[in-house]
């Protein structure tokens, strides 16, 4: 069971269940104690040893049932093409031919457990557990069957058909019947091997496919994403936000481990003529960031606004000091909506309340100054999400200047390429001079990098 257990650990890791080397050793010891006779006891013991959270327990159950399922070559009741072939009395006349092709004898014997064991042994020899892509199913299924002796079986079927076509052969009818049953067995093998390989893909490689899909979506322009991708994007953005918060939101305390702080030590011990009675060590203090986000949800950026708000919603769950505002022509506080509703309710409510209107950046900035500017201080980072197109209205650059002067940093994220800035009604060149950072931000990957940089700056402070 050494190899099956190791493969099972690989399948668990592919299902996002962390299995460290130490935990795999514990699992082996657990199996040595409980044995394999009682399936439920075996499953529960492994679950206790390997699954550490309720989510991992649920994933473990699914993975265990799939991994230890032996559905291949089970009895079929549908009478279709996957029905097993059966031996017949006339087969003794072809004993020599069948004896040279063990796979043919195995098919005619109809022993499902024997065929399943042979299939699994061949799969191990050809490395079916190394499957990476969905398109490799046919390749690995054929390699497994070739290892089992499919080519010899196909040669035997062709030989029997030639014999059945020979008018002088007394057993021509028996040869045709045997060839037909073996052809049925060949199709049966193909179906079962494909089913087996698909199970290997689900166990070992589906996570790779999901990762590739997520990587593609993270680098796709938010305005180009489709409705069918929204659920997946929600998971991606939420995971990104939590990862960033976990990395930067904790505080590191003073410690006597690390690098000696020579300047502070000398300063502290000046009353003792520089003799280091008190030794001070360098430490890093990470403060929780204070962030204000102002999001344009007008018609010009409506397609991207959903995902910008989605990121806000996820960030709001993990960073306490977040103030969120949205605007088209007027600006409103949307913090309560994000905080007290799930994302499926919050975003449509925000868009219905203030979205899809003509843009007026000047009016939005005026609303912010009148109602919320007093909340700004030198510890606040302001993130503005929008294209900077104000429909030729007064952009209120004076308010933008005051926003810049009162805050720690102003970061403008624009979903348009930089080559579009300043064209038509774009006021980005004028706004840009009062931004500490102004970047194109058309994908969630861009969003993650910007937020990462912000939180990292707090860590260095």
KACOR-V597696 format. One record per pair of residues at least 12 apart in sequence whose ideal C-beta (glycine too) atoms are under 10 Angstrom apart, sorted by the first residue. I is the first residue (numbers start at 1). J is the second residue. D is the distance in Angstrom with one decimal. If there is no record, write none. Layout:
BEGIN
I;J;D
I;J;D
END
This chain:
BEGIN
1;28;9.0
1;31;6.9
1;32;9.7
1;36;6.8
2;28;8.1
2;31;10.0
3;124;7.0
3;129;9.6
4;67;8.3
4;68;8.5
4;120;9.1
4;124;9.3
5;24;8.0
5;27;7.0
5;28;6.6
5;31;6.7
5;46;8.7
6;24;7.7
6;28;9.3
6;129;9.7
7;67;7.6
7;124;8.7
7;129;5.6
7;200;9.3
7;203;8.2
7;204;8.1
8;24;9.7
8;27;8.7
8;46;8.0
8;50;9.3
8;63;7.8
8;64;7.8
8;67;5.3
8;68;7.9
8;203;8.7
9;21;9.6
9;23;8.5
9;24;5.3
9;27;7.3
9;28;9.7
9;46;9.8
9;50;7.9
10;67;9.8
10;129;7.0
10;130;9.9
10;203;8.1
10;204;6.3
11;63;5.4
11;64;9.0
11;66;7.8
11;67;5.3
11;129;8.5
11;200;9.1
11;202;9.0
11;203;4.2
11;204;6.0
11;207;9.7
12;24;9.5
12;27;9.5
12;46;9.2
12;50;6.4
12;51;8.5
12;56;8.6
12;59;7.8
12;60;6.8
12;63;5.7
12;64;8.7
12;67;8.6
12;203;9.3
13;63;9.9
13;204;9.3
13;207;8.5
14;63;8.3
14;202;9.2
14;203;6.6
14;204;5.4
14;205;7.3
14;206;7.2
14;207;4.5
14;208;7.8
14;210;9.8
15;56;8.6
15;58;9.9
15;59;4.7
15;60;7.8
15;62;7.4
15;63;4.8
15;66;9.4
15;67;9.8
15;202;9.7
15;203;8.1
15;204;9.7
15;206;8.7
15;207;7.0
16;55;8.4
16;56;7.9
16;59;6.6
16;207;7.1
16;210;9.9
17;50;6.6
17;51;6.4
17;52;8.2
17;53;9.1
17;55;9.0
17;56;4.9
17;57;9.3
17;59;5.6
17;60;6.1
17;63;7.3
18;50;8.8
18;51;9.7
18;52;7.4
18;53;9.7
18;56;7.9
19;49;9.4
19;50;5.8
19;51;9.6
19;52;10.0
19;56;9.9
20;50;9.7
23;49;6.7
23;50;5.9
23;52;8.8
24;49;9.0
24;50;8.3
25;49;9.7
26;46;9.9
26;48;9.6
26;49;5.1
26;50;8.2
27;45;8.4
27;46;5.8
27;47;9.9
27;48;9.6
27;49;4.6
27;50;5.7
28;49;9.2
29;49;8.4
30;42;9.1
30;45;4.9
30;46;6.6
30;47;10.0
30;48;7.6
30;49;4.7
30;50;9.0
31;45;7.2
31;46;7.1
31;49;8.7
33;45;7.5
34;46;8.7
39;64;9.6
39;68;7.7
42;64;9.2
42;68;8.7
43;60;8.6
43;61;8.1
43;64;5.5
43;65;8.6
43;68;8.0
44;64;10.0
46;60;7.7
46;64;7.2
47;60;5.2
47;61;7.5
47;64;7.5
48;60;10.0
50;63;9.9
50;64;9.8
51;63;9.7
51;64;9.8
62;202;9.6
63;202;9.3
63;203;7.1
66;199;6.4
66;200;9.9
66;202;6.3
66;203;6.1
67;199;8.3
67;200;9.7
67;202;9.6
67;203;5.9
67;204;9.8
69;199;7.3
70;112;9.0
70;113;8.2
70;116;5.7
70;117;9.3
70;119;9.9
70;120;8.5
70;196;9.7
71;116;8.9
71;192;8.8
71;195;6.9
71;196;8.6
71;199;7.9
72;112;8.1
72;115;7.7
72;116;5.1
72;119;6.0
72;120;8.3
72;189;9.8
72;191;9.3
72;192;4.6
72;193;7.9
72;194;9.9
72;195;6.1
72;196;5.1
72;199;8.4
73;110;9.2
73;111;8.5
73;112;3.8
73;113;7.5
73;114;8.5
73;115;4.6
73;116;4.8
73;117;9.4
73;118;9.4
73;119;7.4
73;188;8.3
73;189;9.1
73;192;5.7
73;195;9.7
73;196;9.5
74;112;6.3
74;113;9.8
74;116;8.5
74;192;9.1
75;110;9.5
75;112;6.9
76;112;9.7
76;188;8.6
76;191;9.8
80;187;10.0
80;188;10.0
80;191;9.4
81;184;7.3
81;187;5.4
81;188;7.4
81;190;9.6
81;191;7.2
82;184;9.3
82;187;7.6
82;188;5.6
82;189;9.9
82;190;9.5
82;191;4.9
82;192;7.5
82;195;9.2
83;184;7.3
83;185;9.8
83;187;9.7
83;188;7.2
84;107;7.5
84;108;9.3
84;109;9.8
84;110;5.2
84;111;9.6
84;112;7.4
84;115;8.7
84;181;9.7
84;184;8.2
84;185;7.3
84;188;6.0
84;192;9.7
85;104;9.5
85;107;5.5
85;108;6.3
85;109;9.9
85;110;7.4
85;178;9.3
85;180;8.7
85;181;4.2
85;182;6.7
85;183;8.6
85;184;4.8
85;185;4.1
85;186;9.0
85;187;9.5
85;188;6.9
85;189;10.0
86;107;9.2
86;108;7.0
86;109;9.2
86;110;5.8
86;181;7.1
86;184;9.5
86;185;9.5
87;105;8.7
87;107;8.8
87;108;4.0
87;109;6.7
87;110;7.2
87;178;9.2
87;181;8.2
88;108;8.2
88;174;8.1
88;177;6.9
88;178;7.5
88;181;7.4
89;174;9.3
90;171;7.3
90;173;8.4
90;174;4.0
90;175;9.0
90;177;7.0
90;178;7.3
91;104;9.6
91;105;9.3
91;108;6.4
91;174;7.9
91;177;9.2
91;178;6.2
91;181;8.8
92;174;9.8
93;170;9.3
93;171;5.4
93;174;6.1
93;175;8.6
93;178;8.9
94;108;10.0
94;156;8.8
94;159;9.7
94;160;7.4
94;163;9.0
94;171;8.0
94;174;7.5
94;175;7.3
94;178;6.0
94;179;9.9
97;155;10.0
97;156;6.0
97;159;7.0
97;160;7.5
97;163;9.1
97;175;9.3
97;178;8.8
98;156;7.7
98;160;10.0
98;178;8.4
98;182;9.2
100;152;7.4
100;155;9.6
100;156;7.8
101;149;6.5
101;150;9.9
101;151;9.8
101;152;4.8
101;153;5.7
101;154;9.7
101;155;8.0
101;156;4.9
101;157;9.5
101;159;9.8
101;182;8.8
102;118;8.8
102;148;8.8
102;149;6.2
102;152;8.4
102;153;9.4
103;115;8.9
103;118;8.0
103;145;8.7
103;148;5.5
103;149;4.0
103;150;6.9
103;151;9.6
103;152;6.7
103;153;5.0
103;156;9.0
103;182;9.3
103;185;8.4
103;186;9.2
103;189;7.9
104;149;8.3
104;152;7.9
104;153;5.5
104;156;5.7
104;157;8.5
104;160;9.7
104;178;8.8
104;181;9.6
104;182;5.8
104;185;7.5
104;186;9.5
106;118;6.6
106;148;8.5
106;149;8.9
106;153;9.7
106;185;8.9
106;189;9.7
107;153;7.8
107;181;8.1
107;182;6.7
107;184;8.7
107;185;3.7
107;186;8.2
107;188;7.4
107;189;7.4
108;178;8.4
108;181;7.2
108;182;7.8
108;185;7.4
110;185;9.4
112;192;9.5
115;148;8.7
115;185;9.6
115;188;9.1
115;189;8.0
115;192;7.7
116;192;8.3
116;196;8.7
118;144;9.7
118;147;9.2
118;148;5.8
118;149;9.1
119;144;6.5
119;145;8.7
119;147;9.4
119;148;6.8
119;189;8.3
119;192;6.9
119;193;6.5
119;195;10.0
119;196;6.0
120;144;9.2
120;196;7.8
121;144;9.6
121;147;8.4
121;148;8.6
122;143;8.2
122;144;4.8
122;145;7.7
122;146;8.5
122;147;3.9
122;148;4.9
122;149;9.0
122;150;9.8
122;193;8.8
122;196;9.8
123;140;7.8
123;141;9.5
123;143;8.8
123;144;5.2
123;147;8.2
123;148;9.5
123;193;8.4
123;196;6.5
123;197;7.8
123;200;7.3
124;144;9.6
124;147;9.6
125;143;9.0
125;144;8.5
125;147;5.6
125;148;9.7
126;139;9.8
126;140;6.8
126;141;10.0
126;142;9.5
126;143;4.4
126;144;5.8
126;145;9.7
126;146;8.2
126;147;5.5
126;148;9.9
127;140;8.2
127;143;8.5
128;140;4.9
128;141;8.6
128;143;7.7
128;144;6.2
128;147;9.9
128;193;9.3
128;196;7.5
128;197;6.1
128;199;9.7
128;200;5.1
128;201;9.3
128;204;8.9
129;200;5.8
129;201;10.0
129;203;7.8
129;204;5.5
129;205;9.1
130;200;8.9
130;204;7.6
130;205;8.7
131;197;6.8
131;198;9.5
131;200;5.4
131;201;5.3
131;202;9.9
131;203;9.1
131;204;6.2
131;205;5.0
131;206;10.0
131;208;9.2
132;201;8.8
132;204;8.3
132;205;5.3
132;208;5.7
132;209;8.6
132;212;9.8
133;201;8.3
133;205;6.8
133;208;7.5
133;209;7.0
133;212;8.7
134;198;8.8
134;201;6.2
134;205;7.6
134;206;8.4
134;208;9.7
134;209;6.2
135;201;10.0
136;197;8.0
136;200;9.7
136;201;7.7
136;205;8.1
137;193;9.5
137;194;6.3
137;195;9.9
137;196;9.8
137;197;4.9
137;198;6.0
137;200;8.8
137;201;6.3
137;205;9.9
138;190;9.6
138;193;9.7
138;194;7.5
138;197;8.2
139;197;8.7
140;193;8.4
140;194;9.3
140;196;9.0
140;197;4.8
140;198;9.9
140;200;7.4
140;201;8.7
141;189;9.3
141;190;7.0
141;191;9.4
141;192;9.2
141;193;4.3
141;194;4.9
141;195;9.0
141;196;7.6
141;197;4.8
141;198;8.8
141;200;9.9
142;190;8.7
142;193;8.0
142;194;9.6
142;197;9.5
143;193;9.3
143;197;9.3
144;189;9.2
144;192;9.8
144;193;5.2
144;194;9.6
144;196;7.3
144;197;7.1
144;200;9.9
145;186;8.6
145;189;5.9
145;190;7.0
145;192;9.5
145;193;5.4
145;194;9.8
148;189;7.5
148;193;8.3
150;186;7.2
150;189;6.9
150;190;8.6
150;193;9.0
153;182;6.6
153;183;9.3
153;185;7.7
153;186;6.1
153;189;8.1
154;182;9.1
154;183;9.1
154;186;6.9
156;178;9.0
156;179;8.3
156;182;6.7
157;178;8.8
157;179;5.2
157;180;8.9
157;181;9.7
157;182;5.0
157;183;5.6
157;185;9.1
157;186;6.9
158;179;8.3
159;175;8.7
159;179;8.5
160;172;9.7
160;174;9.1
160;175;4.6
160;176;7.4
160;177;9.1
160;178;5.6
160;179;3.8
160;180;9.0
160;181;9.8
160;182;7.2
160;183;9.4
161;175;7.5
161;176;7.1
161;178;9.8
161;179;4.9
161;180;9.0
161;182;9.9
161;183;8.9
162;175;8.6
162;179;9.3
163;175;4.3
163;176;8.4
163;178;9.4
163;179;8.4
164;176;3.6
164;177;8.4
164;178;8.7
164;179;6.3
164;180;9.2
210;232;8.6
210;235;10.0
213;229;8.9
213;232;7.3
213;236;9.8
214;229;9.9
214;232;6.9
214;233;8.9
214;235;8.3
214;236;5.5
214;239;9.1
214;444;9.9
215;236;9.6
215;445;8.9
216;229;9.7
217;229;5.8
217;232;6.5
217;233;6.1
217;236;6.5
217;443;8.7
217;444;7.7
217;445;9.4
218;233;8.7
218;236;6.3
218;237;9.2
218;240;8.3
218;443;6.3
218;444;5.3
218;445;4.5
218;446;9.3
218;447;9.4
218;448;7.9
219;442;9.7
219;443;5.5
219;444;8.7
219;445;5.5
219;446;9.2
220;233;9.4
220;442;8.9
220;443;6.3
220;444;8.7
220;445;9.2
221;303;8.9
221;304;7.8
221;307;9.9
221;415;7.7
221;417;10.0
221;442;4.6
221;443;6.1
221;446;9.8
222;301;9.1
222;303;6.8
222;304;4.1
222;305;8.6
222;306;7.8
222;307;4.3
222;308;7.3
222;310;9.3
222;311;9.6
222;415;6.7
222;441;8.7
222;442;6.2
222;443;6.3
222;444;6.9
222;446;9.2
222;447;8.7
223;301;7.9
223;302;8.8
223;303;4.0
223;304;5.0
223;305;9.6
223;306;9.8
223;307;8.9
223;415;6.6
223;416;9.7
223;442;7.2
223;443;9.9
224;303;8.0
224;304;9.5
224;442;8.9
224;443;9.5
225;303;8.0
225;304;9.0
225;306;8.6
225;307;6.9
225;443;9.3
225;444;9.2
229;307;9.8
230;306;7.7
230;307;8.6
230;310;8.3
230;343;9.6
230;344;9.2
230;347;9.6
231;344;9.6
233;306;9.0
233;307;6.4
233;310;6.8
233;311;9.7
233;444;7.0
234;307;9.2
234;310;6.1
234;313;8.7
234;314;8.0
234;343;6.2
234;344;8.7
234;347;9.9
235;314;9.7
236;307;9.9
236;310;9.5
236;311;10.0
236;314;9.6
236;444;6.5
236;445;9.7
236;448;9.4
237;307;7.1
237;308;9.8
237;310;5.2
237;311;5.1
237;312;9.5
237;313;8.3
237;314;5.1
237;315;8.8
237;343;9.4
237;444;5.7
237;447;7.9
237;448;8.5
238;310;8.3
238;311;9.0
238;313;8.2
238;314;4.3
238;315;9.4
238;317;7.6
238;318;8.9
238;343;8.5
239;314;8.4
240;311;7.8
240;314;7.5
240;315;9.2
240;444;6.9
240;445;8.8
240;447;7.8
240;448;4.8
240;451;8.2
240;452;9.1
241;310;9.5
241;311;6.7
241;312;9.1
241;313;8.7
241;314;3.8
241;315;4.8
241;316;8.7
241;317;7.2
241;318;5.7
241;319;7.9
241;447;9.3
241;448;8.4
241;451;7.6
242;314;7.3
242;315;9.3
242;317;7.7
242;318;5.3
242;319;10.0
243;318;9.3
243;448;8.5
243;452;9.2
244;314;9.7
244;315;8.1
244;318;8.0
244;319;8.6
244;448;7.0
244;451;5.7
244;452;5.8
244;454;9.1
244;455;5.8
244;456;9.4
245;288;9.1
245;289;9.4
245;314;9.3
245;315;7.7
245;317;8.5
245;318;3.7
245;319;5.6
245;320;9.6
245;451;9.4
245;455;8.0
246;318;7.8
247;286;9.2
247;452;8.1
247;455;7.1
247;456;8.7
247;459;8.6
248;286;5.9
248;287;9.3
248;288;8.4
248;289;7.4
248;319;9.1
248;451;9.3
248;452;8.3
248;454;8.9
248;455;3.8
248;456;7.0
248;457;9.7
248;458;6.6
248;459;5.7
249;286;7.4
249;287;9.1
249;288;5.4
249;289;7.8
249;318;7.1
249;319;6.5
249;320;8.3
249;321;9.8
249;455;7.8
249;458;9.2
249;459;9.9
250;286;6.3
250;288;8.8
251;284;9.3
251;285;6.3
251;286;5.8
251;287;7.4
251;288;8.0
252;283;6.1
252;284;5.0
252;285;6.2
252;286;6.0
252;459;9.1
253;283;7.2
253;284;9.9
253;285;8.4
254;280;8.6
254;281;7.2
254;282;9.8
254;283;5.2
254;285;9.0
255;281;6.3
255;282;9.3
255;283;6.0
255;284;9.8
256;279;7.9
256;280;9.5
256;281;5.8
256;283;9.8
257;281;7.2
257;283;9.6
258;281;5.1
258;282;5.7
258;283;6.8
258;284;9.1
259;281;6.8
259;282;4.6
259;283;9.2
260;276;9.1
260;279;6.8
260;280;7.7
260;281;6.2
260;282;7.2
261;279;8.7
261;280;4.7
261;281;5.9
261;282;4.5
261;283;8.1
262;276;9.5
262;280;8.9
262;282;9.2
263;280;9.0
263;282;9.8
264;278;9.5
264;279;9.7
264;280;4.4
264;281;8.9
264;282;8.3
265;277;9.8
265;278;7.1
265;279;5.7
265;280;4.7
265;281;8.6
266;280;9.3
267;280;8.7
268;280;6.0
284;459;6.8
284;460;8.5
284;461;9.9
285;458;9.7
285;459;8.7
285;461;8.3
286;455;8.5
286;456;9.7
286;458;6.6
286;459;4.7
286;460;9.2
286;461;8.7
287;321;9.6
287;379;7.9
287;455;10.0
287;458;5.4
287;459;8.3
287;461;6.8
288;319;7.0
288;320;6.3
288;321;6.0
288;455;9.4
288;458;7.8
289;315;10.0
289;319;6.5
289;320;9.5
289;321;6.6
289;322;8.5
289;379;8.5
289;380;8.8
289;381;6.4
289;408;9.2
289;451;9.1
289;454;6.4
289;455;5.9
289;457;8.5
289;458;4.8
289;459;9.4
289;461;9.7
290;319;9.0
290;320;9.2
290;321;4.2
290;322;8.2
290;323;8.2
290;375;9.2
290;376;9.4
290;377;7.8
290;378;10.0
290;379;5.2
290;380;4.8
290;381;7.0
290;382;10.0
290;407;9.6
290;408;8.1
290;458;8.9
291;312;9.7
291;315;7.7
291;316;9.8
291;319;6.7
291;321;6.7
291;322;5.2
291;323;7.3
291;324;8.9
291;380;7.3
291;381;5.2
291;382;7.9
291;383;6.4
291;408;9.7
291;411;9.6
291;451;8.5
291;454;7.1
291;455;9.1
291;458;9.6
292;321;9.3
292;322;8.0
292;323;4.7
292;324;8.0
292;325;7.4
292;368;8.8
292;372;7.9
292;375;7.4
292;376;7.1
292;380;5.7
292;381;7.3
292;382;4.8
292;383;7.1
292;384;9.1
292;403;9.3
292;407;7.7
292;410;9.5
293;308;8.5
293;309;9.4
293;311;8.9
293;312;5.7
293;315;7.9
293;316;9.1
293;322;6.9
293;323;7.2
293;324;5.0
293;325;7.0
293;326;9.0
293;334;9.3
293;335;9.5
293;338;9.9
293;381;9.3
293;382;7.9
293;383;4.7
293;384;7.9
293;385;6.8
293;411;9.7
293;413;9.6
293;451;10.0
294;323;9.2
294;324;8.2
294;325;4.8
294;326;7.8
294;327;7.0
294;331;7.1
294;361;9.7
294;364;7.3
294;365;8.6
294;368;6.8
294;372;9.4
294;382;7.0
294;383;7.3
294;384;4.9
294;385;7.1
294;386;7.7
294;403;9.2
294;410;9.9
294;412;9.6
295;308;5.4
295;309;6.2
295;311;9.5
295;312;6.7
295;324;7.2
295;325;7.0
295;326;4.8
295;327;7.5
295;331;9.7
295;334;7.9
295;350;8.6
295;354;9.6
295;355;9.7
295;383;8.6
295;384;8.0
295;385;4.5
295;386;7.1
295;413;9.5
296;308;8.4
296;326;7.8
296;327;6.4
296;328;7.4
296;331;9.8
296;355;9.3
296;359;6.5
296;361;7.8
296;364;7.9
296;384;7.8
296;385;6.2
296;386;3.0
296;387;6.7
296;388;8.5
296;389;8.8
296;390;10.0
296;413;10.0
296;414;9.5
296;415;9.1
297;309;7.2
297;326;4.9
297;327;7.0
297;328;6.0
297;334;9.1
297;347;9.4
297;350;6.6
297;351;6.0
297;353;9.1
297;354;6.0
297;355;3.9
297;356;7.4
297;357;8.5
297;359;9.4
297;385;9.1
297;386;8.8
298;326;9.7
298;327;7.7
298;328;4.1
298;329;7.8
298;354;8.9
298;355;7.1
298;356;7.0
298;357;5.9
298;358;6.7
298;359;4.0
298;360;8.6
298;361;9.4
298;364;9.5
298;386;7.9
298;387;8.5
298;389;8.3
298;390;9.8
298;391;9.0
299;328;7.7
299;355;8.2
299;356;5.3
299;357;7.0
299;358;7.2
299;359;7.6
300;328;9.5
300;356;9.9
300;358;9.0
300;359;6.1
300;386;8.6
300;387;5.6
300;388;9.8
300;389;5.6
300;391;9.1
300;415;9.1
300;416;9.0
300;425;9.4
301;328;9.8
301;355;9.6
301;359;8.4
301;385;8.0
301;386;6.2
301;387;5.3
301;388;10.0
301;389;8.6
301;414;9.1
301;415;5.7
301;416;8.5
302;328;9.2
302;351;7.4
302;355;6.3
302;356;5.7
302;357;9.8
303;415;8.6
304;385;8.2
304;386;9.4
304;387;8.7
304;413;9.8
304;414;10.0
304;415;4.5
304;416;9.6
304;441;8.7
304;442;7.1
304;443;9.5
305;326;8.0
305;328;9.6
305;347;8.6
305;350;8.6
305;351;7.1
305;355;6.6
305;356;9.1
305;385;7.9
305;386;8.8
305;415;8.9
306;343;9.8
306;347;5.8
306;348;9.1
306;350;9.4
306;351;7.5
306;355;9.3
307;347;9.3
307;415;9.6
307;442;10.0
307;443;8.9
307;444;6.3
307;447;8.2
308;326;9.3
308;347;9.8
308;383;9.7
308;385;4.8
308;386;8.9
308;413;8.0
308;415;8.2
308;441;8.4
308;444;9.2
308;447;7.5
309;324;8.3
309;326;7.3
309;334;7.9
309;337;9.6
309;338;7.7
309;343;8.4
309;346;7.6
309;347;5.0
309;348;10.0
309;350;6.1
309;351;8.0
309;355;9.2
309;385;8.9
310;343;6.4
310;346;9.3
310;347;6.6
310;444;8.4
310;447;9.7
311;385;8.8
311;444;6.7
311;447;5.3
311;448;8.5
311;451;7.9
312;324;5.2
312;325;9.8
312;326;8.8
312;334;8.0
312;335;9.2
312;338;6.2
312;343;9.8
312;346;9.2
312;347;9.2
312;350;9.3
312;383;9.2
312;385;8.5
312;447;9.8
313;334;9.7
313;337;9.3
313;338;5.1
313;339;9.1
313;341;8.8
313;342;8.7
313;343;4.9
313;346;6.0
313;347;7.1
313;350;9.5
314;338;9.5
314;343;7.9
315;338;9.1
315;383;9.8
315;447;9.4
315;451;7.1
316;334;9.6
316;335;7.3
316;337;9.9
316;338;4.8
316;339;6.1
316;346;9.3
317;338;8.7
317;339;8.7
317;343;9.6
319;451;9.2
319;455;8.7
321;379;9.0
321;380;8.6
322;335;7.3
322;338;8.5
322;339;9.2
322;383;9.8
323;335;5.9
323;372;7.4
323;375;6.6
323;376;9.6
323;380;8.5
323;382;9.5
324;336;9.3
324;337;8.5
324;338;5.7
324;339;8.9
324;350;9.1
324;383;9.7
325;354;9.4
325;364;8.2
325;367;8.5
325;368;6.7
325;371;9.3
325;372;7.1
325;384;9.7
326;338;9.6
326;350;5.4
326;351;8.5
326;353;7.9
326;354;5.2
326;355;7.3
326;364;9.2
326;385;9.3
327;354;6.3
327;355;9.2
327;357;8.9
327;359;8.1
327;360;8.0
327;361;8.1
327;363;8.0
327;364;3.8
327;365;8.9
327;367;7.2
327;368;8.3
327;386;8.4
328;351;9.6
328;353;9.7
328;354;5.5
328;355;6.0
328;356;6.9
328;357;3.5
328;358;6.8
328;359;6.0
328;360;7.5
328;363;9.4
328;364;8.0
329;354;8.4
329;357;5.1
329;358;5.8
329;359;6.9
329;360;4.4
329;361;9.5
329;362;9.9
329;363;5.8
329;364;7.5
329;367;9.5
329;391;9.0
329;393;9.1
330;354;6.9
330;357;8.4
330;360;7.7
330;363;6.2
330;364;6.8
330;366;9.4
330;367;5.8
331;354;8.0
331;360;9.5
331;361;9.6
331;363;7.6
331;364;4.2
331;365;7.8
331;366;8.4
331;367;3.9
331;368;5.5
331;369;9.8
331;370;9.5
331;371;8.0
331;372;8.3
332;350;8.5
332;353;6.7
332;354;5.4
332;364;9.5
332;367;8.0
332;371;9.3
333;367;9.9
333;368;9.7
333;371;7.9
333;372;7.3
334;346;7.9
334;347;9.6
334;349;8.6
334;350;5.1
334;353;7.9
334;354;7.8
337;349;5.6
337;350;5.7
337;353;7.8
338;350;7.9
358;390;9.5
358;391;5.6
358;393;9.0
359;386;7.8
359;387;8.0
359;388;9.1
359;389;5.9
359;390;5.9
359;391;5.6
359;393;8.4
359;425;8.6
360;390;6.2
360;391;6.6
360;393;5.1
360;394;8.8
360;395;9.4
360;396;9.6
361;384;9.1
361;386;7.3
361;387;9.6
361;388;6.9
361;389;8.0
361;390;4.1
361;391;8.8
361;393;7.5
361;394;9.0
361;395;5.5
361;396;7.2
361;397;9.9
361;399;9.6
361;400;8.8
361;425;9.9
361;427;6.7
361;431;7.9
362;390;6.2
362;391;9.7
362;393;5.3
362;394;4.3
362;395;5.3
362;396;3.9
362;397;8.8
362;398;9.8
362;399;7.9
362;400;9.5
362;427;8.9
363;390;8.9
363;393;7.2
363;394;8.6
363;396;8.0
364;384;9.6
364;386;8.9
364;390;9.0
364;396;8.7
364;399;9.5
365;384;9.5
365;390;9.7
365;394;9.6
365;395;7.9
365;396;4.6
365;397;9.0
365;398;9.0
365;399;4.2
365;400;6.4
365;402;9.3
365;403;7.4
365;431;9.6
366;394;9.1
366;396;6.0
366;399;6.5
367;399;9.9
368;382;9.5
368;396;9.8
368;399;7.5
368;403;7.7
369;396;8.4
369;398;9.4
369;399;5.1
369;400;9.9
369;402;7.0
369;403;7.9
370;399;9.7
373;399;8.3
373;402;7.3
373;403;7.7
373;406;7.2
374;406;9.5
375;406;9.8
376;402;8.9
376;403;7.2
376;405;9.5
376;406;4.5
376;407;5.3
376;408;9.1
377;406;7.1
377;407;7.7
377;408;8.0
378;405;9.8
378;406;7.5
378;407;7.2
378;408;5.5
378;409;9.8
379;407;8.7
379;408;5.8
379;458;9.0
379;461;9.1
380;403;10.0
380;406;8.0
380;407;5.0
380;408;5.6
380;409;8.5
380;410;9.7
381;407;6.8
381;408;5.3
381;409;4.9
381;410;7.9
381;411;6.7
381;436;8.8
381;437;9.8
381;451;9.8
381;454;5.4
381;455;9.4
381;457;7.9
381;458;8.2
382;403;6.2
382;404;8.5
382;406;9.1
382;407;4.9
382;408;8.2
382;409;7.2
382;410;4.8
382;411;7.0
382;412;9.0
382;435;9.1
382;436;9.3
383;409;9.0
383;410;8.2
383;411;5.0
383;412;8.0
383;413;6.6
383;437;9.4
383;441;9.6
383;447;9.5
383;450;7.5
383;451;8.1
383;454;7.6
384;400;9.2
384;403;8.8
384;410;7.1
384;411;7.2
384;412;4.8
384;413;7.0
384;414;8.8
384;431;8.1
384;435;7.9
384;438;9.1
385;411;9.5
385;412;8.2
385;413;5.0
385;414;8.3
385;415;7.9
385;441;7.3
385;447;8.7
385;450;9.9
386;412;7.7
386;413;7.9
386;414;6.9
386;415;8.0
386;416;9.6
386;428;9.5
386;431;9.4
387;413;9.9
387;414;5.7
387;415;6.0
387;416;5.1
387;420;8.1
387;421;8.8
387;425;9.6
387;426;7.1
387;427;9.7
387;428;7.8
388;412;7.4
388;414;6.1
388;416;8.1
388;420;9.6
388;421;7.0
388;422;9.0
388;425;8.9
388;426;5.4
388;427;5.2
388;428;3.9
388;429;8.8
388;430;8.6
388;431;5.5
388;432;8.3
388;438;9.0
389;414;9.7
389;416;8.4
389;420;9.3
389;421;9.8
389;423;9.3
389;424;7.0
389;425;4.9
389;426;5.2
389;427;7.3
389;428;8.4
390;425;6.1
390;426;8.3
390;427;5.3
390;430;9.9
390;431;9.3
391;424;9.8
391;425;5.6
392;424;8.9
392;425;5.0
392;427;9.2
393;425;8.6
393;427;9.3
394;427;9.7
395;425;9.5
395;426;9.9
395;427;4.2
395;428;9.7
395;430;6.1
395;431;6.9
396;427;9.6
396;431;9.9
397;427;8.0
397;430;5.5
397;431;7.3
397;433;8.5
397;434;7.3
398;434;9.8
399;434;9.5
400;412;9.7
400;427;9.3
400;430;8.0
400;431;5.7
400;432;9.7
400;433;8.7
400;434;4.6
400;435;8.3
401;433;8.8
401;434;5.3
402;434;9.0
403;431;9.9
403;434;7.1
403;435;9.4
404;431;9.8
404;433;8.8
404;434;4.1
404;435;7.2
404;436;7.7
405;434;8.5
407;436;8.7
408;436;8.5
408;454;9.5
408;457;8.5
408;458;9.0
408;461;8.9
409;435;8.6
409;436;4.3
409;437;7.1
409;453;9.9
409;454;7.5
409;457;7.4
410;431;9.1
410;434;6.6
410;435;4.9
410;436;5.5
410;437;7.8
410;438;8.7
411;435;6.7
411;436;6.4
411;437;4.5
411;438;7.6
411;439;7.7
411;441;9.4
411;450;6.4
411;451;9.4
411;453;8.5
411;454;6.9
412;428;7.7
412;431;6.4
412;432;7.0
412;434;9.1
412;435;4.6
412;436;9.0
412;437;7.2
412;438;4.4
412;439;7.4
412;441;8.8
413;435;9.9
413;437;8.7
413;438;8.2
413;439;6.1
413;440;7.9
413;441;3.5
413;442;9.1
413;446;7.2
413;447;7.2
413;450;6.2
413;451;9.8
414;426;9.0
414;428;6.4
414;431;9.4
414;432;9.3
414;438;7.0
414;439;7.2
414;440;5.8
414;441;6.4
414;442;8.4
415;440;7.5
415;441;6.3
415;442;4.8
415;443;9.1
415;446;9.1
416;428;8.1
416;440;7.0
416;441;9.5
416;442;7.7
417;440;5.8
417;442;7.7
418;432;9.7
418;438;8.6
418;439;8.3
418;440;5.5
419;440;9.4
420;440;9.2
421;438;8.3
421;440;8.8
436;457;9.9
437;450;7.6
437;453;7.9
437;454;9.0
439;453;9.7
END
